[in-house]
Amino acid sequence: DAKTTQPTSMDCAEGRAANLPCNHSTISGNEYVYWYRQIHSQGPQYIIHGLKNNETNEMASLIITEDRKSSTLILPHATLRDTAVYYCIVRVEGGAQKLVFGQGTRLTINP
Amino acid sequence: NAGVTQTPKFQVLKTGQSMTLQCAQDMNHEYMSWYRQDPGMGLRLIHYSVGAGITDQGEVPNGYNVSRSTTEDFPLRLLSAAPSQTSVYFCASSYSSTFQVSGNTIYFGEGSWLTVV
């Protein structure tokens, strides 16, 4: 699985959109981008995933650049409960079901 | 439907003691795994299982044993605890042992906090 790079920490005001970047410059054509988050030492929680098209669900939006070398997770209206560590993970379909976590981005939502 | 259940939630061990962290899932998931998370770090894979009777090593297997006698249970054993094994342990499960995009989310338990003194 390709390596990902994320900023160590970010801040965002409550009610604003939180944009979390992820660099995955060595991604292969058949690898998907996945996002998980971990709130205060709870078990990680799935957020969203995508291959090359932008994706949106009830939690977030995922924007993947045309060259697929980077992506951005968007929380459209961040709340205090979105304070967490966010992990960007690249996965190849059909590969072993193992998640490799980096250090992630610690997102703090400020009131 | 309880999801992934881990016990105990907190445990303090003395160096050299042994213990077992229990993990059970009621979703008939094929794949189960154990991760550890040290302070300020991401999760690291210890062992995983792709089905009953089949286990394999992850990134950091030393000092840990696992077995998978049933689909539901995947206990993690520390044979002789060391202070370096002080960590938070997470059990996880998913429907399939191979990564499939549709409907194959990995579910995590709430974690077990282990301190070895």
HADDOCK unambig.tbl for C-alpha pairs under 7 A between the chains (distance, minus, plus):
assign (segid A and resid 42 and name CA) (segid B and resid 110 and name CA) 5.47 0.50 0.50
assign (segid A and resid 42 and name CA) (segid B and resid 111 and name CA) 6.62 0.50 0.50
assign (segid A and resid 43 and name CA) (segid B and resid 90 and name CA) 6.71 0.50 0.50
assign (segid A and resid 43 and name CA) (segid B and resid 108 and name CA) 5.12 0.50 0.50
assign (segid A and resid 43 and name CA) (segid B and resid 109 and name CA) 5.68 0.50 0.50
assign (segid A and resid 43 and name CA) (segid B and resid 110 and name CA) 5.14 0.50 0.50
assign (segid A and resid 43 and name CA) (segid B and resid 111 and name CA) 6.30 0.50 0.50
assign (segid A and resid 44 and name CA) (segid B and resid 108 and name CA) 6.25 0.50 0.50
assign (segid A and resid 93 and name CA) (segid B and resid 99 and name CA) 5.23 0.50 0.50
assign (segid A and resid 93 and name CA) (segid B and resid 100 and name CA) 5.46 0.50 0.50
assign (segid A and resid 93 and name CA) (segid B and resid 101 and name CA) 6.61 0.50 0.50
assign (segid A and resid 94 and name CA) (segid B and resid 98 and name CA) 5.33 0.50 0.50
assign (segid A and resid 94 and name CA) (segid B and resid 99 and name CA) 5.05 0.50 0.50
assign (segid A and resid 94 and name CA) (segid B and resid 100 and name CA) 6.08 0.50 0.50
assign (segid A and resid 95 and name CA) (segid B and resid 98 and name CA) 5.52 0.50 0.50
assign (segid A and resid 95 and name CA) (segid B and resid 99 and name CA) 5.51 0.50 0.50
assign (segid A and resid 96 and name CA) (segid B and resid 97 and name CA) 6.46 0.50 0.50
assign (segid A and resid 96 and name CA) (segid B and resid 98 and name CA) 4.75 0.50 0.50
assign (segid A and resid 96 and name CA) (segid B and resid 99 and name CA) 5.95 0.50 0.50
assign (segid A and resid 97 and name CA) (segid B and resid 97 and name CA) 5.24 0.50 0.50
assign (segid A and resid 97 and name CA) (segid B and resid 98 and name CA) 4.63 0.50 0.50
assign (segid A and resid 97 and name CA) (segid B and resid 99 and name CA) 4.72 0.50 0.50
assign (segid A and resid 100 and name CA) (segid B and resid 44 and name CA) 6.98 0.50 0.50
assign (segid A and resid 101 and name CA) (segid B and resid 42 and name CA) 5.32 0.50 0.50
assign (segid A and resid 101 and name CA) (segid B and resid 43 and name CA) 5.54 0.50 0.50
assign (segid A and resid 101 and name CA) (segid B and resid 44 and name CA) 6.85 0.50 0.50
assign (segid A and resid 102 and name CA) (segid B and resid 42 and name CA) 5.29 0.50 0.50
assign (segid A and resid 103 and name CA) (segid B and resid 41 and name CA) 5.54 0.50 0.50
assign (segid A and resid 103 and name CA) (segid B and resid 42 and name CA) 4.72 0.50 0.50
